[in-house]
């Protein structure tokens, strides 16, 4: 009989619950707005309440938008109120009365690449997600690398510009502060005088500006939009070449909303990162993953942890 997995993807704006079999067939999906301002106990209650809309599951997993320690503690969750050094795993297991698998969302997405996507071909690869922020996961010898405390994979906080813009982590010049979706829109707002000279961007209310708008401007030949996107390509390619030099991976996988803005952006990154490696140039396949791979991240986490437990 096929095992059925109930997984929850907790985000800053919504919580998505899915019921899936072990082959990645999604049997049911439900979504609610996140209680982001009411604290940890209220959010755990919300997750448990959502589980009542699903029947017949064998395993439960939760992925969360923050660093998670090996013992299940949330170090800090900037987009949620009251989350600092909270043992989320213990709270979830007390509420559900059973084992609950828990990890950072980007780490779980890397595991999903390994189980459900082209990552199954590779033993060593790096996954990078680029949306509002930048995160990732690292596979070494067919195992996810979590580090000593569980915080490995915070790739978005690699500094690529000394004394650059302040990142949400408090440091300056992190790649997240230079090439994430939020960084791209922030760069436009910081240069409002240039926006007035842009026929395309000046027609958009700045309080409604999206990353997609900036990409659309480049596609239409708007010079200022092109400058902003080319700047993101420059810093992101430096970032990828650093990852390649550090890990020497078999492949790199890209996911997240920023990479949904056309293949030109990814192709530019591929070419620039290759040249950025200087005399150490080598061809590393770079793939864009599909949305279903991200959807199945909580399920992949449970499958992976069960396999690791059974093999130990």
C-alpha positions as CSV (number, residue, x, y, z in Angstrom):
1,X,0.0,0.0,0.0
2,X,1.3,3.4,-0.9
3,X,2.3,5.8,1.9
4,X,0.3,9.0,2.0
5,X,2.2,12.2,3.0
6,X,0.6,15.3,4.5
7,X,2.9,18.3,4.0
8,X,2.6,22.0,5.0
9,X,4.5,24.8,3.3
10,X,4.4,27.8,5.7
11,X,5.1,31.2,4.1
12,X,4.9,34.7,5.3
13,X,1.6,35.3,3.5
14,X,0.0,31.8,3.2
15,X,0.2,28.2,4.4
16,X,-0.3,25.5,1.8
17,X,-1.2,21.9,2.8
18,X,-1.0,19.0,0.3
19,X,-1.7,15.3,0.5
20,X,0.5,13.3,-1.8
21,X,1.5,9.7,-2.5
22,X,5.2,8.6,-2.5
23,X,5.4,9.1,-6.3
24,X,4.6,12.8,-6.1
25,X,0.9,12.6,-7.2
26,X,-0.9,15.5,-5.4
27,X,-4.2,14.1,-4.2
28,X,-5.5,17.2,-2.4
29,X,-4.5,20.8,-1.8
30,X,-5.7,23.5,0.7
31,X,-4.5,27.0,1.4
32,X,-5.1,29.6,4.1
33,X,-3.6,33.0,5.0
34,X,-0.9,32.8,7.5
35,X,-1.5,34.2,11.0
36,X,1.8,36.0,10.9
37,X,1.2,38.5,13.7
38,X,-0.2,36.2,16.4
39,X,2.9,34.3,17.5
40,X,4.1,30.7,17.4
41,X,1.3,29.0,19.3
42,X,-1.4,30.5,17.1
43,X,0.4,29.4,13.9
44,X,0.9,25.9,15.2
45,X,-2.8,25.8,16.0
46,X,-3.5,27.0,12.4
47,X,-1.4,24.2,10.9
48,X,-3.1,21.6,13.0
49,X,-6.5,23.0,12.2
50,X,-5.7,22.8,8.4
51,X,-4.7,19.2,8.9
52,X,-8.4,18.4,9.8
53,X,-9.3,19.0,6.1
54,X,-7.2,16.0,5.1
55,X,-7.9,12.3,5.7
56,X,-5.9,9.1,5.6
57,X,-2.3,10.3,5.9
58,X,0.6,8.3,7.2
59,X,3.3,10.9,7.6
60,X,3.4,14.7,8.5
61,X,6.0,17.3,7.5
62,X,6.3,21.1,7.8
63,X,8.7,23.4,5.9
64,X,9.3,26.8,7.3
65,X,10.7,30.1,6.0
66,X,13.6,30.4,8.5
67,X,16.8,28.7,9.6
68,X,16.0,25.5,11.6
69,X,18.5,24.0,14.0
70,X,19.1,20.2,14.0
71,X,16.9,19.9,17.1
72,X,14.0,21.8,15.4
73,X,14.4,25.3,16.8
74,X,13.6,28.4,14.7
75,X,16.5,30.7,15.2
76,X,14.6,33.8,13.8
77,X,11.8,34.3,11.3
78,X,11.9,38.0,10.1
79,X,8.6,37.8,8.3
80,X,6.7,36.4,11.3
81,X,6.1,38.0,14.7
82,X,7.4,36.4,17.9
83,X,9.7,33.8,16.3
84,X,13.1,33.8,18.0
85,X,14.6,30.6,19.3
86,X,11.3,28.7,19.3
87,X,11.4,24.9,19.3
88,X,8.8,24.5,16.5
89,X,9.4,20.7,16.1
90,X,8.5,20.1,19.8
91,X,5.4,22.2,19.5
92,X,4.3,20.4,16.3
93,X,4.8,17.0,17.8
94,X,2.9,17.8,20.9
95,X,0.0,19.1,18.9
96,X,-0.1,16.2,16.4
97,X,0.9,13.5,18.9
98,X,3.3,12.0,16.4
99,X,6.5,12.5,14.6
100,X,6.6,15.6,12.4
101,X,9.4,16.2,10.0
102,X,10.6,19.8,9.9
103,X,13.1,21.8,7.9
104,X,13.9,25.1,6.2
105,X,11.8,25.6,3.0
106,X,14.8,26.0,0.7
107,X,16.5,22.9,2.1
108,X,13.4,20.9,1.5
109,X,13.1,22.3,-2.0
110,X,16.7,21.0,-2.7
111,X,15.6,17.6,-1.4
112,X,12.6,17.7,-3.8
113,X,15.0,18.4,-6.6
114,X,16.8,15.3,-5.6
115,X,13.8,13.1,-5.3
116,X,11.3,14.4,-7.9
117,X,13.4,16.4,-10.5
118,X,16.7,16.1,-12.5
119,X,18.7,16.1,-9.2
120,X,18.2,12.3,-9.0
121,X,20.9,12.1,-11.7
122,X,23.5,13.8,-9.6
123,X,25.3,13.0,-6.3
124,X,26.6,16.6,-5.8
125,X,24.7,19.7,-6.7
126,X,23.7,23.1,-5.4
127,X,20.1,24.4,-5.4
128,X,19.4,28.2,-5.4
129,X,15.9,29.7,-4.9
130,X,15.4,33.4,-5.8
131,X,12.2,35.1,-4.9
132,X,11.6,37.7,-2.3
133,X,14.9,36.5,-0.8
134,X,17.6,34.1,-1.8
135,X,18.2,30.7,-0.2
136,X,19.3,27.2,-1.1
137,X,20.4,23.7,-0.4
138,X,23.5,21.6,-1.0
139,X,23.8,17.9,-1.8
140,X,27.2,16.3,-1.2
141,X,27.6,12.5,-1.9
142,X,23.8,12.1,-2.2
143,X,23.1,13.7,1.2
144,X,21.7,17.1,2.1
145,X,24.4,19.1,3.8
146,X,23.0,20.8,7.0
147,X,26.2,21.9,8.7
148,X,27.0,21.5,12.4
149,X,23.9,23.4,13.7
150,X,21.6,22.8,10.8
151,X,21.9,26.3,9.3
152,X,23.9,25.4,6.1
153,X,22.4,26.6,2.8
154,X,21.9,30.2,3.7
155,X,23.4,31.1,0.4
156,X,21.7,34.4,0.1
157,X,24.0,35.9,2.7
158,X,27.2,35.5,0.7
159,X,28.7,38.9,0.3
160,X,29.5,39.9,-3.3
161,X,29.9,43.6,-2.9
162,X,31.9,45.1,0.0
163,X,30.0,47.9,1.7
164,X,27.0,47.2,-0.5
165,X,23.3,47.8,0.4
166,X,22.2,46.5,3.8
167,X,20.6,43.1,3.8
168,X,17.8,41.9,6.1
169,X,20.4,39.9,8.0
170,X,22.2,43.1,9.0
171,X,25.3,42.6,6.8
172,X,26.1,44.7,3.7
173,X,26.4,43.5,0.1
174,X,24.8,40.1,0.4
175,X,23.6,38.6,-2.9
176,X,20.0,38.7,-1.4
177,X,20.3,42.5,-1.2
178,X,21.6,42.8,-4.8
179,X,19.8,40.3,-7.0
180,X,16.6,39.0,-5.2
181,X,13.2,40.0,-6.4
182,X,12.8,42.5,-3.6
183,X,16.3,43.9,-4.4
184,X,15.4,44.5,-8.0
185,X,12.3,46.5,-7.1
186,X,14.2,48.4,-4.4
187,X,16.8,49.4,-6.9
188,X,14.1,51.0,-9.0
189,X,12.6,52.9,-6.1
190,X,16.1,54.1,-5.0
191,X,16.5,55.8,-8.4
192,X,13.2,57.5,-8.7
193,X,14.6,60.3,-10.9
194,X,15.5,57.7,-13.5
195,X,12.1,56.3,-13.3
196,X,10.6,59.6,-14.4
197,X,12.7,59.4,-17.5
198,X,11.5,55.9,-18.3
199,X,8.4,55.9,-20.5
200,X,7.5,52.4,-19.4
201,X,8.2,52.5,-15.6
202,X,6.8,56.0,-15.1
203,X,3.4,54.7,-16.2
204,X,3.3,52.2,-13.2
205,X,2.3,53.4,-9.7
206,X,5.5,52.9,-7.6
207,X,3.5,51.5,-4.7
208,X,2.4,48.6,-7.0
209,X,5.7,48.0,-8.7
210,X,6.6,44.3,-9.1
211,X,9.7,42.4,-10.2
212,X,7.8,41.3,-13.2
213,X,7.2,44.9,-14.2
214,X,11.0,45.5,-14.3
215,X,11.6,42.4,-16.4
216,X,8.7,43.5,-18.8
217,X,10.4,46.8,-19.1
218,X,13.6,45.2,-20.3
219,X,11.8,43.0,-22.8
220,X,10.2,46.2,-24.2
221,X,13.6,47.8,-24.5
222,X,13.3,50.3,-21.6
223,X,16.9,51.4,-20.9
224,X,16.5,51.9,-17.1
225,X,14.8,48.5,-16.7
226,X,17.6,46.9,-18.7
227,X,20.2,48.5,-16.5
228,X,18.6,47.2,-13.3
229,X,18.2,43.6,-14.7
230,X,21.7,43.6,-16.1
231,X,23.0,44.7,-12.7
232,X,21.2,41.7,-11.1
233,X,22.7,39.4,-13.7
234,X,26.2,40.7,-12.9
235,X,26.0,40.1,-9.2
236,X,24.1,36.8,-9.5
237,X,26.7,35.4,-11.9
238,X,29.5,36.4,-9.4
239,X,27.6,34.5,-6.8
240,X,27.2,31.4,-8.9
241,X,30.8,31.4,-9.9
242,X,31.7,31.5,-6.2
243,X,29.5,28.5,-5.5
244,X,31.0,26.6,-8.4
245,X,34.6,27.3,-7.1
246,X,33.6,26.4,-3.5
247,X,31.7,23.2,-4.2
248,X,32.7,22.0,-7.7
249,X,29.2,20.7,-8.2
250,X,28.0,18.4,-11.0
251,X,25.0,20.7,-11.6
252,X,23.2,23.8,-10.3
253,X,19.5,24.1,-10.0
254,X,17.5,27.4,-10.0
255,X,14.0,27.9,-8.6
256,X,11.7,30.7,-7.4
257,X,9.7,33.5,-8.9
258,X,12.5,35.5,-10.3
259,X,13.4,32.7,-12.7
260,X,9.9,32.7,-14.2
261,X,10.6,35.9,-16.1
262,X,11.9,34.2,-19.3
263,X,14.9,32.2,-20.3
264,X,17.0,35.2,-21.4
265,X,17.7,36.1,-17.7
266,X,18.9,32.5,-17.0
267,X,20.9,32.3,-20.2
268,X,22.6,35.6,-19.4
269,X,23.5,34.3,-16.0
270,X,24.9,31.1,-17.4
271,X,27.2,32.9,-19.8
272,X,28.4,35.5,-17.3
273,X,29.1,33.0,-14.5
274,X,31.2,30.9,-16.9
275,X,33.3,33.9,-17.8
276,X,33.5,35.0,-14.2
277,X,35.5,31.9,-13.3
278,X,38.5,33.1,-15.2
279,X,41.2,30.5,-15.8
280,X,39.1,28.0,-13.8
281,X,36.3,28.0,-16.3
282,X,34.4,24.7,-16.6
283,X,31.0,23.7,-17.9
284,X,28.5,23.1,-15.1
285,X,24.9,22.4,-16.2
286,X,22.4,24.9,-14.8
287,X,18.8,23.9,-14.8
288,X,15.5,25.7,-14.0
289,X,13.2,23.5,-11.9
290,X,9.4,23.3,-12.4
291,X,6.8,24.6,-10.0
292,X,5.6,21.1,-9.0
293,X,9.1,20.3,-7.6
294,X,8.7,23.2,-5.2
295,X,5.1,22.2,-4.4
296,X,6.3,18.7,-3.4
297,X,9.1,20.0,-1.1
298,X,7.4,19.0,2.2
299,X,6.6,15.6,0.9
300,X,10.2,15.1,-0.3
301,X,11.4,16.1,3.1
302,X,9.4,13.3,4.8
303,X,10.4,10.7,2.2
304,X,14.1,11.7,2.6
305,X,14.0,11.6,6.4
306,X,12.3,8.2,6.5
307,X,14.9,6.8,4.1
308,X,17.7,8.2,6.3
309,X,16.2,6.8,9.4
310,X,15.7,3.4,7.9
311,X,19.3,3.3,6.6
312,X,20.9,4.3,9.9
